[in-house]
Amino acid sequence: MSGVAIRVEGLVRDFPKVRALDHLSFDVPSGIVFGFLGPNGAGKTTVIRVLLGLVDPTEGRSEVFGIDPRRNGDAVRARAGALLEHNGVYERLTAYQNLDFYARAWRLSRSVRHARIRELLLQLGLWERRDEAVGSWSRGMKQKLAVARAVLHRPPLVFLDEPTAGLDPVASASLRDDLARLAQQEGVTIFLTTHNLSEAERLCALVGVIRRGRLLDLGTPSALRTTRGAPVVRITGRGLRDEILAEIGTLDGVSQVTREGDTLVFALSGDREVAPLVAWLVGRGVGIEEVRRDRASFEDVFLEMVGQDSEGVERPVRGSGLR
């Protein structure tokens, strides 16, 4: 599938006391995993609800495969799968019964239902447990079943609103791998909101960063790191005293410095060279063991864009979600 799956132009959505979306514009190409990132309250879920025709915009317009969800929300929802606030799983039913229920709702024939359910449960590693009541399952397994529910009818577009939220790292990584495999095998467009920056960097071909209803940037994770990430230098050594850390942060060209055990991590500004920093540390008795220069991480770039200390912005743990 080629072309544009989603088009948003000048989208505004006002609520009584807040402007949730502020002249938002972007396109999502078909057949990719698109990450929509931002702090809590940025407007991510509101965008999904507008695109599904569940909420009308105050101004602007949107299209899903050329369909205006404001005028024909039923047609959009028929072509989309969604995993939003609730997983939609009936805990007293078995995994097979859950998917069979939704397959009947989508009016799939008996033979198609069975083949599709088997296909998805096998892909997600749940087939051997298909006859178990879902209520006894872990949260991660329930989320996998919810993802299967969302793609059951082979929609060309799937909305996943924080699918790995609340999962432990192992379950989160497993579900992330499942999503990547499904995206490739199903050929769908996935619109993913997540607070897990590692997840977004690994899964998404394109990401948009939103804050207070405004789009801050749009691009591939690697492109955002390149264009927005300041150079980072990691210097590992012996004899790093607290007074050295306090003093080096005042040097010209050092915009930020943090300590990670025996390693100092510098964010440099301008054309600041590394050699003078190394010489300065050696002159104060630090035994240098390693010097490494690279670009800022995607997490660093994200926090710089949204404002790390802004009101309502949570700080992520590296390699995990914001929650």
C-alpha positions as CSV (number, residue, x, y, z in Angstrom):
1,M,0.0,0.0,0.0
2,S,1.3,3.5,-0.9
3,G,0.2,7.0,-0.5
4,V,-1.0,8.9,2.6
5,A,-2.9,7.0,5.3
6,I,-3.6,10.0,7.5
7,R,-3.7,13.7,6.7
8,V,-4.2,16.4,9.4
9,E,-4.5,20.1,8.4
10,G,-4.8,22.9,10.9
11,L,-6.5,20.8,13.4
12,V,-7.9,22.7,16.5
13,R,-9.9,21.1,19.3
14,D,-11.1,23.3,22.1
15,F,-12.5,22.1,25.4
16,P,-14.2,24.5,27.9
17,K,-10.9,25.3,29.8
18,V,-8.2,24.2,27.4
19,R,-7.1,24.1,23.8
20,A,-6.1,20.4,23.4
21,L,-5.0,20.7,19.7
22,D,-3.5,23.9,18.4
23,H,-3.4,24.1,14.6
24,L,-1.9,20.7,14.2
25,S,-0.8,19.6,10.7
26,F,1.0,16.4,9.6
27,D,0.8,13.4,7.2
28,V,1.3,9.7,7.9
29,P,2.4,7.6,4.9
30,S,0.7,4.3,4.4
31,G,2.4,1.0,5.5
32,I,4.6,2.4,8.3
33,V,4.7,2.4,12.1
34,F,4.2,6.1,13.1
35,G,5.0,7.1,16.6
36,F,3.1,10.0,18.1
37,L,5.1,11.2,21.2
38,G,4.6,13.7,23.9
39,P,4.1,14.2,27.6
40,N,0.8,13.5,29.3
41,G,-1.9,15.9,28.3
42,A,-0.1,16.8,25.0
43,G,-3.2,15.9,22.9
44,K,-2.2,12.5,21.6
45,T,-5.4,10.7,22.5
46,T,-7.5,13.6,21.4
47,V,-6.0,13.3,17.9
48,I,-6.9,9.6,17.8
49,R,-10.4,10.3,18.8
50,V,-10.7,13.0,16.1
51,L,-9.3,10.6,13.5
52,L,-11.8,7.9,14.5
53,G,-14.7,10.3,14.3
54,L,-15.4,10.1,18.0
55,V,-14.7,13.8,18.6
56,D,-15.3,16.7,16.2
57,P,-12.5,19.3,15.6
58,T,-13.2,22.9,16.5
59,E,-11.3,24.0,13.3
60,G,-9.3,22.3,10.6
61,R,-9.8,19.0,8.9
62,S,-8.5,15.5,8.8
63,E,-8.6,12.5,6.4
64,V,-8.1,8.8,6.9
65,F,-7.5,7.1,3.5
66,G,-9.2,10.1,1.9
67,I,-12.3,9.8,4.2
68,D,-13.3,12.7,6.4
69,P,-14.0,11.2,9.9
70,R,-16.2,14.1,10.8
71,R,-18.6,13.3,8.0
72,N,-18.2,9.6,7.8
73,G,-16.9,8.2,11.0
74,D,-18.5,4.8,10.4
75,A,-16.5,4.3,7.3
76,V,-13.3,5.2,9.0
77,R,-13.9,3.0,12.0
78,A,-14.7,0.1,9.6
79,R,-11.2,0.4,8.1
80,A,-9.4,0.8,11.5
81,G,-8.6,-1.3,14.5
82,A,-8.0,0.3,17.8
83,L,-6.6,-0.4,21.2
84,L,-7.3,2.6,23.4
85,E,-7.9,3.1,27.1
86,H,-9.6,-0.3,27.6
87,N,-8.3,-3.6,26.2
88,G,-11.8,-4.9,25.3
89,V,-10.9,-8.3,26.6
90,Y,-13.7,-10.3,28.4
91,E,-12.0,-12.1,31.2
92,R,-14.5,-14.8,31.8
93,L,-14.1,-16.0,28.2
94,T,-11.2,-18.0,26.8
95,A,-8.8,-16.4,24.3
96,Y,-10.4,-18.2,21.4
97,Q,-13.9,-17.2,22.6
98,N,-12.9,-13.6,22.9
99,L,-11.6,-13.4,19.3
100,D,-14.5,-15.5,18.0
101,F,-16.9,-13.0,19.5
102,Y,-15.3,-10.0,17.8
103,A,-14.9,-12.0,14.5
104,R,-18.7,-12.6,14.6
105,A,-19.2,-8.9,15.2
106,W,-17.1,-8.2,12.0
107,R,-19.3,-10.8,10.2
108,L,-16.4,-13.1,9.3
109,S,-17.5,-16.5,8.1
110,R,-16.9,-19.5,10.3
111,S,-14.0,-20.8,8.2
112,V,-12.4,-17.4,8.0
113,R,-12.9,-16.8,11.7
114,H,-11.1,-20.0,12.7
115,A,-8.2,-19.5,10.3
116,R,-7.7,-15.9,11.3
117,I,-7.9,-16.6,15.1
118,R,-5.4,-19.5,14.7
119,E,-3.1,-17.3,12.7
120,L,-3.0,-14.5,15.2
121,L,-2.7,-16.7,18.3
122,L,0.2,-18.6,16.7
123,Q,1.9,-15.3,15.8
124,L,1.6,-14.0,19.3
125,G,2.5,-17.2,21.1
126,L,-0.9,-17.8,22.6
127,W,-2.3,-20.7,20.6
128,E,-1.4,-23.3,23.2
129,R,-3.4,-21.3,25.7
130,R,-6.4,-20.6,23.6
131,D,-8.9,-22.5,25.8
132,E,-7.9,-20.8,29.0
133,A,-10.1,-18.1,30.6
134,V,-8.3,-14.8,30.1
135,G,-9.0,-13.6,33.6
136,S,-6.1,-15.7,35.0
137,W,-3.6,-14.3,32.4
138,S,-0.8,-11.7,33.0
139,R,-1.3,-8.2,31.9
140,G,1.2,-8.7,29.1
141,M,-0.7,-11.7,27.7
142,K,-4.0,-9.8,27.9
143,Q,-2.4,-6.9,25.9
144,K,-1.2,-9.4,23.2
145,L,-4.8,-10.7,23.0
146,A,-6.1,-7.1,22.7
147,V,-3.7,-6.4,19.9
148,A,-5.0,-9.5,18.1
149,R,-8.5,-8.2,18.6
150,A,-7.5,-4.9,17.0
151,V,-6.1,-6.5,13.9
152,L,-8.5,-9.4,13.7
153,H,-10.5,-8.0,10.7
154,R,-7.4,-7.1,8.7
155,P,-7.8,-3.3,8.9
156,P,-5.4,-1.2,6.9
157,L,-4.9,1.1,9.9
158,V,-4.5,0.3,13.6
159,F,-4.4,2.8,16.5
160,L,-2.5,1.7,19.5
161,D,-2.6,4.1,22.5
162,E,0.2,3.2,24.9
163,P,-0.1,-0.6,24.4
164,T,2.9,-1.4,26.6
165,A,2.0,1.0,29.5
166,G,2.2,-0.8,32.8
167,L,4.0,-3.8,31.5
168,D,7.2,-5.1,33.0
169,P,10.3,-4.8,30.8
170,V,10.2,-8.4,29.6
171,A,6.5,-8.3,28.7
172,S,7.0,-4.9,27.1
173,A,9.9,-6.1,24.9
174,S,7.9,-9.2,23.9
175,L,4.9,-7.2,22.9
176,R,7.1,-4.7,21.0
177,D,8.6,-7.6,19.0
178,D,5.1,-8.9,18.3
179,L,4.1,-5.5,17.0
180,A,7.1,-5.2,14.7
181,R,6.4,-8.7,13.3
182,L,2.6,-7.9,12.8
183,A,3.4,-4.6,11.1
184,Q,5.6,-6.4,8.7
185,Q,3.4,-9.4,8.1
186,E,0.1,-7.6,8.0
187,G,1.3,-4.6,6.0
188,V,-0.8,-2.2,8.0
189,T,-0.2,1.4,9.0
190,I,0.2,1.6,12.8
191,F,-0.4,4.9,14.6
192,L,1.3,4.3,17.9
193,T,1.4,6.6,21.0
194,T,3.9,5.6,23.6
195,H,5.9,7.0,26.5
196,N,8.5,4.4,25.9
197,L,11.2,6.2,23.9
198,S,13.3,3.1,23.3
199,E,10.2,1.4,21.9
200,A,9.5,4.3,19.6
201,E,13.1,4.5,18.4
202,R,13.1,0.8,17.6
203,L,9.6,0.4,16.1
204,C,8.8,3.7,14.3
205,A,9.8,4.7,10.7
206,L,8.6,8.2,11.5
207,V,7.8,10.1,14.7
208,G,5.9,13.3,15.5
209,V,6.6,15.1,18.8
210,I,3.7,17.0,20.2
211,R,3.5,19.3,23.2
212,R,0.4,21.3,24.4
213,G,-1.4,20.5,21.2
214,R,1.4,21.7,18.9
215,L,3.6,19.7,16.7
216,L,7.2,20.4,17.6
217,D,8.9,18.2,14.9
218,L,8.4,15.4,12.5
219,G,11.0,13.0,11.2
220,T,12.7,9.6,11.6
221,P,14.2,9.0,15.1
222,S,17.7,9.0,13.6
223,A,17.1,12.3,11.7
224,L,15.8,14.0,14.9
225,R,18.9,12.8,16.8
226,T,21.1,14.2,14.1
227,T,19.5,17.6,13.6
228,R,18.5,18.3,17.2
229,G,21.0,16.3,19.3
230,A,23.9,18.3,20.6
231,P,27.3,16.5,20.7
232,V,27.7,14.3,23.8
233,V,31.1,13.3,25.3
234,R,31.5,10.5,27.9
235,I,34.8,10.6,29.9
236,T,35.5,7.7,32.2
237,G,38.2,8.0,34.8
238,R,39.4,7.6,38.4
239,G,39.4,10.3,41.0
240,L,36.2,12.2,39.9
241,R,35.5,14.3,43.0
242,D,32.3,16.3,43.6
243,E,34.1,19.6,43.4
244,I,35.5,18.7,39.9
245,L,31.9,18.1,38.7
246,A,30.7,21.5,40.1
247,E,33.6,23.4,38.6
248,I,33.7,21.8,35.1
249,G,30.0,22.7,34.6
250,T,31.0,26.3,34.6
251,L,33.5,26.0,31.7
252,D,32.7,27.7,28.4
253,G,31.1,25.4,25.9
254,V,29.8,22.9,28.5
255,S,26.0,23.3,28.4
256,Q,25.4,20.4,30.8
257,V,27.3,17.8,32.7
258,T,26.1,14.8,34.7
259,R,27.8,12.0,36.5
260,E,27.1,8.3,36.0
261,G,29.4,6.4,38.4
262,D,32.9,6.9,37.1
263,T,31.8,8.6,33.9
264,L,31.1,12.2,33.3
265,V,28.6,12.9,30.5
266,F,29.0,16.3,28.8
267,A,26.6,18.1,26.5
268,L,28.7,20.5,24.5
269,S,27.6,23.7,22.7
270,G,29.2,25.4,19.7
271,D,32.5,24.1,18.5
272,R,33.9,23.1,21.9
273,E,36.8,20.6,21.5
274,V,37.2,17.6,23.7
275,A,40.9,17.8,24.2
276,P,40.9,20.8,26.5
277,L,38.4,19.1,28.7
278,V,40.6,16.0,29.0
279,A,43.6,18.2,29.7
280,W,41.7,20.1,32.4
281,L,40.6,16.9,34.1
282,V,44.2,15.4,34.0
283,G,45.5,18.7,35.5
284,R,43.2,18.1,38.4
285,G,44.5,14.6,39.0
286,V,41.8,12.6,37.2
287,G,43.1,9.3,35.6
288,I,41.4,9.2,32.2
289,E,40.4,5.6,31.1
290,E,38.1,6.3,28.1
291,V,36.9,9.2,26.0
292,R,33.9,8.6,23.7
293,R,32.1,11.2,21.6
294,D,28.7,10.6,20.1
295,R,25.3,12.3,19.5
296,A,22.6,12.8,22.1
297,S,20.3,9.8,22.6
298,F,16.8,10.0,21.3
299,E,15.6,10.3,24.9
300,D,17.8,13.4,25.4
301,V,16.5,14.9,22.2
302,F,12.9,14.3,23.2
303,L,13.4,15.8,26.6
304,E,15.1,18.8,25.1
305,M,12.1,19.4,22.7
306,V,9.3,19.1,25.2
307,G,11.1,20.8,28.1
308,Q,12.5,18.5,30.7
309,D,11.4,20.6,33.6
310,S,8.1,21.9,32.2
311,E,5.0,21.5,34.2
312,G,3.3,18.2,33.6
313,V,6.3,16.6,31.8
314,E,7.4,13.3,33.4
315,R,11.0,12.1,33.3
316,P,11.5,8.7,31.7
317,V,13.7,6.0,33.1
318,R,16.3,5.0,30.4
319,G,15.1,2.0,28.5
320,S,11.6,2.1,30.0
321,G,8.4,4.1,29.9
322,L,7.6,7.4,31.4
323,R,5.1,5.8,33.8
